[in-house]
């Protein structure tokens, strides 16, 4: 009889709730695929269960409680859950051997095993060799070291869990799940950004998997009709020729089978032209993707503080020019509260982003103090104060997490030497307004026009406009509640706000909360009226410009119930305002005709709540905007 073992890698549901989508537990699969190459292990052990989702907790416990050896793969999204599950398994089954691995482990904490006596050993580094050795030592009745420090794996001729059939039984048991596979093309990151644990944990060196394996996995994804691929690559495109072949293979499978339809990755921080060529080829080949520009800030001193200054990714104008020429959507990531950032410098960063023509898909993150990130050594230097947030992930945190004490806590910035708590909240409120009005398409057309034509700086325009929009009683209440709830969030760790009755707003969604509010409350027209009054009050604009602003907004914005189904609409503007702000033409007062169609097509939400949820989850694909195509 074989010895039962289990692999535990629970995750939250990914994407909109109605999809029932989950990640396949790739790390667990890789470990078992490698270990069972050893005939002795294959003949003596069997996997009792792969834990891939968090809930129900008791169901997971029942499935693994009698396993003899349990391997837990932990990170910020499952650490507390895994600790509690391991504790209860040990109480029920004291003879079980429990091993933890993953980047979240505080492996330098001298009190770790005292605080968690139910854990027998931890692995620091890559786990393939460690899992194999633990299983062999178990068979030989050898003791296991408390801390096992693994050497980097340089020979990447490793078996694939997909091709090796590791997940076949799991997928057959759960036909109702929409599986999201992980594609690993290489391991490692050459950079050492202080807020990230990636480069430091992998010692910077990048090692590549064999292309035959990568290609075969892509074929496997297509065969199993998997829509969405998540790549773990830290800098896809850094190996121009090789990564280009991977792009070609995905496109080939998509055109042959219809899958995959979408992919996401972290793009190379250098080599912008090559990256945009790849994205363009994806687009033309039918695979949906986008480019995320991980700028974090535009302030030179802050970039230097986080060891990120000398990157080609900071040459933003070059990147946006490539994107514009190739008609590629660009998403932008910033981190609020980095060491050295102030309220004024943050507003300047947001203004810079708009000045760089990065107008959509703006994601703002609060600085997270990840367990093994280098920035933790700068806490005293920058007087960093934090709080623990328990709602930083998708579909968090439900009653079961509260009862079981398994809510995941993330150490989040509350203040620094250059940005106190109130300034942090004010900075976020300013960001919330900018994203809600500009990035979600309510005011961007007119703001860009004023900037390009008259030279009005974005921060100047929005400082004035925000005063008037948020003087309105309804919108003032929204801002007041935002600031109050942020204070409570700092105190309790939970952001307790909903849009309507059904849409819980978690803290990771906060930057997009205003966009959700304007759509759910159908307030876009009201804001637009305030904008028009503001333009007439402060700017001597031709009425044709204001009329075109209204015409274009009505056509572009996909508001609730205002969907374009199979028959496109036609509009005509009095000027070439849209062409001008898009950088395609010099401004002229001449009529322009457009055909307007939905960029996604079909599958429209059936309720206001679903519409609002789609606004959030479709932001990177600009779901909330229709397409305007100029008629020649």
Phi, psi and omega in degrees: 000132182282151179281127181281132175231163178222151174243131187239112179218063185288145179220166174281162171298148181246138179081186180304143188300326186292347182280337184052052183259138178220152173286138165294140184285077189300313182302314178300317181297319179298317182297316181287322178300321180289313186296320186280002168296330178286118185301323180298320179289315181300324182279345187243350182230152172219145180278119179285320181197145167257114177275114184247345179227162189281323191236152357285141183301313185295327177295316178298317179301313182299327184284335186241358191296336182255008178294146181278327179225135180231130179250117181256127175254116191237146171210190188300334185274356180215009188298306182295323178299314182293322178300314182292320179295317179296319180299315182289325176297317181294322178295321180283324188228076187301337182277354181294143174260125185240123181240131177250143173213163179130162186289350183276347187293129175279071191289349177265359181284116182293343182259010187302309184286336174291320179285334183228069185294346181279352177264127183273327185202155174232147178251129176251114183111192182292142194259354186304306182294327182293314180299316178301314183292322179299316180293321177293319178296325178298317179295328181266009179058034177267148178285156182253136178297149178294316179235120178251118180259112186273142173284152175300141174273118182262328177269104187271025175280068184255146180291151179265131178294332178290306184290334182276358177079014183300323186264001185302313182292318180300315181293324179293327179288337186230068179293344181281348184271136170270106188277138176250109182276158178251131177249119180253110181262335176202171177231138176117161178216129184281356184257161182230047177305132191291336182276356187243149179257005188291299184298318182295320183287335181255010178057027171074323184295137179256128176243139189256141171284157178294140182297326180301319179294314180301313180297318181295324177294319178299319177297322179295317178301316181295317180301323182266013172055051179266117186295314196240126177250131173254120179266138180271356184302132182283333184213066182294129185107352181291330174258089193308304185293312183296312181293330175297325177293326177293320175302312181301321181293318178298316180297317179302313181292322179298316182288333181277321187241343186093359181224148354285159179261334183217154173211154176222147181203173170262117185279160179301141181278346176232159180083053186297319182299317180296318180298314182292330175296319179295316181296320178298318179295320175303311183300312181292333181272357176096005178260118183283129174204175178211166180256126176256120181268102184273078184280319182074318176192164174250003182278122186300318182293320179295318178300320178294321180299328184257013177057051183224015189286319187266063178236141178296336180297340179280352175278072194294320183297322177298318181294313182293330177293317175301315183297316181297315181298325183261004179053050181251126177292139180241124172263151183233134177247134174230153176244122181275128174098019177296155182305125180097347180284140176238173178301316182290318180293329178292317177299323178295321177300314179297319177296320177299317181302316179290323178297331178280005182068032174258090192254345183233166174062040180270119177247129180244132179240142169286146179297121176260130179270081182295145190310311186250022177280143182301335184297341180297336177282352180259009185301311180290319183303318183253012177051049183282126174244142185228172169222167180260118177262137183248018186217044186265002186237164178303139172058041179248167334250129187264181187299327182295323177295321180294314181296320185269356183061042182246010176299133184280124181261129177241130179284113187242144182299138174242330178192160174222181179294340182247359180209102180284179186300314181296322178292324176298316180294318177296321178297319180290320179299320177297320178295314179305317179291316182298314180292314183298324182264313186276303186293333178268014165085010181279320186238357188299320183302311185284327178294318179294319179300311181298323180291314184283320188273321187249343180087020178285123179293146184299318181295327178293315179298314185283331174303313180291314184295318180301322180302321183278317181297316186268012165275339176298139187302315182295312184284330175296322178296320178300315181293319179300314180296322178303309183294321179296317182289330175295320176299315180296322178301317177298327183276323188251337184087359180236132176263104191262074182221145175231155170257116188069207182266334191251342187261097176287134179259113177271163189295331178292340180270353189307317181301338184255007183298318181295321176301320178294318180298315183296325179284315183295320181271003178051051186256006184297317179298322179294317178296318180301321178297320178295321178298317180297315177300321180295318180296319180291331182282320189249341187229136181271074184265145173299138181300332179296326178295314180295319178298319180292324176303315180293316181298314182293318179298318181297324181280320186286314190282126179271085179274166185304124178083349182261060184260147175259112184275248186272336184257113180297158176261162176237137175226164176223132178254160183276340179228175176265042184307314183293320179293325181291311183290339179276355178080014182269335184214156168288154184290135176215146175270082178217144182296143177228133179257141181230149165257135185243126179218162182282132185286340180259310178085118175067185178052049182280149178300149182256003178211162179296323178296314180295323176300313182295321177296323179292329176301316181293307188283345180259014188294323182289334177265008181055040183304329186282358179244134170281167180264131174251117181245119183293135176268127182285000000 
